[in-house]
Amino acid sequence: MKIRTGIGYDVHRLDEGLQLWLGGVNVPHTKGLVGHSDADVLIHAICDALLGAAALGDIGQHFPDNDPAYKGIDSKILLDRTCTLLRNNGFEIGNVDAILCMQRPKVAPFIPAMRQTLADVMHIDTQDVSVKATTTEHLGFEGREEGISAIANVLIVKQ
């Protein structure tokens, strides 16, 4: 058995009038994230962490933002395809630990739904998915509500 870890990071700009998707859940807010896909910063960080742990490149390599096939795509589809790629290479997901860095909105009420959604897409137990959120105490682009960043750490296992 071989154990590997990976770290993923993503950031997207916030803008008025867009839907805010975080961890596959639509979070009510006046702003949403700007991106080629649905810009789900949390899922993108998880995809990068999984791909990195398996040494399979990064999210941009597999789902380029200049490919019209991914315009507006639901990031849960990208996560599902990432998990399929891992499994096709002999890896299973052990656990995911992720952090959202944002000032507003408060997402604590949505975290159980995010954990369940992410676990369902990755075909792992909800207890193996941790999602946390933190503010930056009004510092930086997150604190000024210009954008949201996410960091993910994963453990994968190859038998």
N, C-alpha and C positions, 0 to 999 in steps of 0.2 A: 504494500500500500504506500502510495506517495501523496503527501499532503503539500498543498501549495496555497499561498495567499496572494491577494491582489488588492490594489488600491485604485479607486476611480475618483475623478473630480470633474465637475461640470459647472458651468455658469451660464445663465441666460438673462437678458435684459427684460425688465418689466415695461409694459406699455398699456395705456388705457384701452378699454373696449375689447380685450381678448379674454378667452377663457383661461383659467389657471388650473393646469393639470399637475398634480404632484403625487407620485407613487401610484399612478393609474386612477386617481380619484379627482373628480372635478370639485375644486374648493371655491366657494363663492367669494368673489373679491371684485373690486372695481378695475383691477389690472390683471393682465395675464402675461405669460412669458412669450417672447419673440423667438422664433426659430423656424427652420425649414420644415420640421415635423411639428408635432403638437408641443414641442419644447419642454417635455417633462424632465426637468433637470435631475430629479431623483433617479428615475429609471435610467437616464443616460449615464450617470455616475456608476450605477450598479452594472450596467453593460460593460463599461470600460474596466471596472474592477474584475469582472468575470473573465473578459477577454485577456486582460493582462496576466491574471493568475495562470491561465492556460498557455500563455505566450502565443496568443493568436492575433496579435495586433491590437487595434483600437476601434472604437465605434465608427469613426470617420472612414476608416479603411473598408469596413464591411457595409456601411450605410451612408455613403457620401452625401453631403448636403447640396451637391450640385446635380444630383440624380433626380429627375422628375418623379421617379417611382416612389420616392420617400416624401414628396411634398405633402404636408398636412397629415402624414401617417400617424396613427395611434402608436405611441411608444411602447405599449404593451406588446404589440406585434414585433417590434425590434427586440424586446427582452425575450420573447418566446423563441425567436430565431437564434438569438445568442445562446440560449439554453440548449437548443437542438444542436447547434454547432459544438458546444462543449460535450454533450453526451455522445455525439458522433466521433469525438476524439477521446472517448473513454473516461471522461470526468463526470463526477457527481458533485452537486453543491452541498457543502456542509452547513454553512450559515452565512448570513449577510448582516452587517451592522452598518447603518447609514445615518448621516446627520444632514438636516436641512438648515442652512444659515440664512435667516430672513428676519426682518423686523415685523412685518405684518403680511397677511392676517395671522392670527394665532391659529395654529393647526392642530393643537392637542386633541380636539374632539374628532379629528379626521384620521388620526394615526392608527387606530384599530382597523379601519376600513383599508388604509394603505397597506398595512401588514398582511391583511387577508388577501387583498388583490394581488400583491407581489408574490405571496406564497402560492396562490392558485396558478399564476402564470408560470412560475418556476417549478411547479410540481414538488414543493417541499412543504414541511409543516410550518404553520404560522409561528410556532415557538422558535423556529430557526431564522426568523426575520425580525430584526430590530430596527425601528425608525425613531429617531429623536429629532427634536427641533430646538434651535437656539437663536436668540437675537444676537446682534453684535453691539448692543448698547448704543445704538444710533451712530456707530462708527462705520466708515467705509461705504461702498456702494450698496451693500445690503442694508445697512443702517439708515441710509438716505432713501431707501425704497426704490432704488434704481434697478435692482436685479436681485436674483436669488442664486446661491451656490449650494452645491451638495457634495458631500464626500462619502464614499462607500468603501468598506473593507470587507473582503470575502475570503472564505476558506473553501477550497475545492479538494476533492480526493480522486486519485486515479488508482484503480485496483490493479 
